[in-house]
Amino acid sequence: QVQVVESGGGLVQAGGSLRLSCATSGSRLSINAMGWYRQAPGNQRDLVARITSDGTTMYADSVKGRFTISRDNAKNTVYLQMNSLKPEETSVYYCNVIYGYINYWGQGTQVTVSS
């Protein structure tokens, strides 16, 4: 069974940093893309960053220059380095994995940024 497991969330002060990790396993198909999304209460789930199989990255405009997405292909793991965090970025962050043409989601990890 496919697993998508996030870790690294927590409480940080404004201006601080966190590094999120997402490890995935269990599919016979290749990973086409992995990404991070966030969803605060009452809001829709929005893209933060993604990386495709050829290494192309994409970021939401609001996080460009502060967040970096990277991957370890041997471990099927994607990371999100978040710097200069802002209180409005408090949210549940979700890892998304596309195996072939099928989407999988992690359970989410809470990030809280205090002012």
N, C-alpha and C positions, 0 to 999 in steps of 0.2 A: 504494500500500500504506500502511496506517495506521502511523504512527510515534508512539511515546511515549518521550520522552527526558528523563531526570532529570539534574540537575547540582546542585552545591553541597555535597555531602557532604564530610566530612573529619574531622580530629582536633581536638577542643576540650576545654579543661579544664572540670571541673564548675563550674557557675554561668555559663558562657559561652553564646554564641549562635551560631546558624547560620541561614542562609536557603536553603532548597531551592527549586529551580525545576523545572517540568515543562512542556515544550513538546510539543504534539501537532499532527498534520496528517494529511491523506490520505483523509478520509472525506467522502462527499457528505451524510451525515446530520448532524443537529444534535447538539451535546453536551447531554446531559441532566444529567450530574453529573461532577465530578472530585473525587478524594480522595487522601489519603495513608494508607498502611498501613505497618506495620513487622513484621518477622519476625526474631527472634533464633534462633540455632541450637537445634534441638530444640523450638521453639515453633511454634504456628500463627500465621498472618498476621492481625493485629488492626488494626481501624480506629483511626486517629489523628485524622483530621479529614476532613470532606467539605463540598462546596459544590454546591448544585443550580442549575439554570438560572435560577430566580427569585431567587437570591442567598441562600437560606437556608443557614446553616452549622450543623454539628454537630461536637462534639468528644468524645473520650473523657474521662471524668471525671478521669483522672490528669493531663491536660494543660491543662485549663481554667484560664484566667488567665495561662498561660505561652506557649501556642502560638496563632498566628493564621493562618488560611487566607484567601487572597485570590486574585483572578483578574484577568487582562487579556483581555477577550473578543476584542479586535481581533487579539491575537497568539496566541489559543488556548493561553494559558499560565496555570498555576496555581502559587502560591507557598505555602510553609509557613515562616513565621518562628517559630523555636524559641528561646525565652529561658530562662534559669535551668536549663540542661540538667543532668541527673542521670546518674551512671554507669550506672544500670540501664536507661537509655534507649539505650544502645549497641545498634545493630541495623542491619540493612539496611532502608532505607526505600524503598517502592515507590509509584509513581504509578499510579492507576487512572482510566481514562476510560470513560464510558458514552456511546457514540454510538448514538442510538436506543435499542435494547434490547440492544446488544452490548457486552460488557466487553472492554477492552484493558488490558494491563499493560506498564509499563516494565521495564527490566532490573534496576532497583534501584540505589541509591547508599548506600555505607557511611557510617554516622555512628558515630564512636567518641568516647566521653566519658570522660576520664581523671579519677581521683580525686585 
